[in-house]
Amino acid sequence: MTLWTRAPASTSRRRRFSGKEALIAYACLLPSIVVFAVFAYYPLYALVQEALRQSNSFGTASRYVGFSQFSSVLSSGEFLSGLAHSALYVVFTVPVGLVAGTVLAVSAHRRLRGIKIFQTIFTSTVATSTAVSSVIFFVLINPEVGIFRTNILNDPRWALLGVSFSSMWANLGLCFIIVLAGLQAVPDELIEAATLDGFGAFRRFLRVTLPLLSPVYLFLIVVLSVFGFQAYAQIVVLTQGGPAGATQTLVYDIFNSQTPNLQGVGAVMSLGLLVVTAMAAAVQFSILQRRVQYGTR
């Protein structure tokens, strides 16, 4: 005798509406897919096509050169020099932004009257454009009329560091907001328990708070690194790539390749920057992900 069992109502209902739910899901995703296809995937395809061709001096005609242009451009001194300057710019800006943002967030994470005023002041750099922050720093460090009269932007050894100061200040608001949000998510019970165990303020931060902020720092390191590799407006406003090419980042070189005969070169550099940025983010995720702690255990 065969025994027939009836499927649970929830299972049959799930099977009955699976096709309808999938259709609704695709309909909801369709606008995003269209936007990505128009503004991301198609421009990337056009960039690859441009990188495979070489134009004449007037830009009136082009010929297919294949991947030979990739090897010549990506191994050129201009590309490697721009990449080195961009990487050094990331090294200058990311650690300072993390440390300064953390110090301000810890200082403002208090239950004091009027603390919201200071929190608003610390976040003000988020609303400041890169060009504005660069002009402010140009006025501050101008060797003739600035408050801090220095010639750092005219010294090839220190010019890139001088330009990075504007990015450090501009990134301060973002780092402050993200770290402060992470501090507010730390359970008060853990801090109270650590205090009862005899942990001082510094030890509490290192042993309790800092591990719980690891997802925040992972996000900030990746985002600030991408910002550093994309540095351009600061260079144009403060040094225009000088002195002696000491501040020519990779994006600055790409922008200078917009002449008709160098469009293929600029396209190859853009793809190279895309690959380098993706590889840097992947390495950061693979290394830092092992040390990230989500939630409490």
JOTA-V787835 format. One record per backbone hydrogen bond with DSSP energy under -1.0 kcal/mol. NH is the residue of the N-H (numbers start at 1). CO is the residue of the C=O. E is the energy in kcal/mol with one decimal. If there is no record, write none. Layout:
NH:CO:E, NH:CO:E
This chain:
12:8:-2.2, 13:9:-2.3, 14:10:-2.2, 15:11:-2.3, 16:12:-2.2, 17:13:-1.9, 21:17:-2.7, 22:18:-2.4, 23:19:-2.0, 24:20:-2.2, 25:21:-2.5, 26:22:-2.6, 27:23:-2.1, 28:24:-2.1, 29:25:-1.9, 30:26:-1.5, 33:29:-2.6, 34:30:-2.6, 35:31:-2.4, 36:32:-2.6, 37:33:-2.5, 38:34:-2.4, 39:35:-2.7, 40:36:-1.9, 41:36:-2.9, 42:37:-2.1, 44:40:-1.8, 45:41:-2.3, 46:42:-2.8, 47:43:-2.2, 48:44:-2.1, 49:45:-2.2, 50:46:-2.1, 51:47:-2.0, 52:48:-1.0, 53:50:-1.2, 54:63:-2.5, 56:61:-2.2, 63:54:-2.3, 65:52:-2.5, 66:52:-1.6, 68:65:-1.1, 71:67:-1.6, 72:68:-1.8, 73:69:-2.3, 74:70:-2.6, 76:73:-1.5, 80:76:-2.1, 81:77:-2.4, 82:78:-2.2, 83:79:-2.5, 84:80:-2.2, 85:81:-2.3, 86:82:-2.2, 87:83:-2.6, 88:84:-2.4, 89:85:-2.1, 90:86:-1.9, 91:87:-2.0, 92:88:-2.0, 93:89:-2.2, 94:90:-2.4, 97:93:-2.1, 98:94:-2.2, 99:95:-2.5, 100:96:-2.7, 101:97:-2.2, 102:98:-2.1, 103:99:-2.5, 104:100:-2.3, 105:101:-2.2, 106:102:-2.7, 107:103:-2.0, 108:104:-2.1, 110:108:-1.8, 112:110:-1.3, 115:112:-1.6, 119:115:-2.2, 120:116:-2.2, 121:117:-2.0, 122:118:-2.5, 123:119:-1.3, 124:121:-1.2, 126:123:-1.6, 128:125:-1.1, 133:129:-2.3, 134:130:-2.1, 135:131:-2.2, 136:132:-2.4, 137:133:-2.1, 138:134:-2.2, 139:135:-2.1, 140:136:-2.1, 141:137:-2.4, 146:142:-1.6, 148:140:-3.2, 154:151:-1.2, 155:152:-1.1, 158:155:-1.2, 159:155:-1.9, 162:158:-2.3, 163:159:-2.3, 164:160:-1.9, 166:163:-1.0, 168:164:-2.4, 169:165:-2.1, 170:166:-2.3, 171:167:-2.6, 175:171:-2.3, 176:172:-2.5, 177:173:-2.4, 178:174:-2.3, 179:175:-2.4, 180:176:-2.4, 181:177:-2.2, 182:178:-1.9, 183:179:-2.4, 184:180:-2.2, 186:183:-1.1, 191:187:-1.1, 192:188:-2.6, 193:189:-2.4, 194:190:-2.4, 195:191:-2.1, 196:192:-2.3, 197:193:-1.5, 198:195:-1.5, 199:194:-2.4, 204:200:-2.7, 205:201:-1.9, 206:202:-2.1, 207:203:-2.7, 208:204:-2.2, 209:204:-2.0, 210:205:-3.4, 212:208:-1.0, 213:209:-1.2, 214:211:-1.1, 217:213:-2.1, 218:214:-2.2, 219:215:-2.0, 220:216:-2.4, 221:217:-2.6, 222:218:-1.8, 223:219:-2.4, 224:220:-3.0, 225:221:-1.8, 226:222:-2.0, 227:223:-2.3, 228:224:-2.3, 229:225:-2.3, 230:226:-1.3, 231:228:-1.3, 236:232:-2.1, 237:233:-2.4, 238:234:-2.4, 239:235:-1.9, 240:235:-3.7, 242:239:-1.7, 246:243:-1.4, 247:241:-1.4, 248:245:-1.0, 249:247:-1.3, 253:249:-2.0, 254:250:-2.2, 255:251:-2.3, 256:252:-1.7, 257:254:-1.1, 258:255:-1.0, 262:259:-1.7, 266:262:-2.5, 267:263:-2.1, 268:264:-2.1, 269:265:-2.4, 270:266:-2.3, 271:267:-2.2, 272:268:-2.4, 273:269:-2.6, 274:270:-2.2, 275:271:-2.4, 276:272:-2.5, 277:273:-2.7, 278:274:-2.3, 279:275:-2.6, 280:276:-2.6, 281:277:-2.4, 282:278:-2.4, 283:279:-2.6, 284:280:-2.3, 285:281:-2.4, 286:282:-2.6, 287:283:-2.3, 288:284:-2.7, 289:285:-2.2, 291:288:-1.3
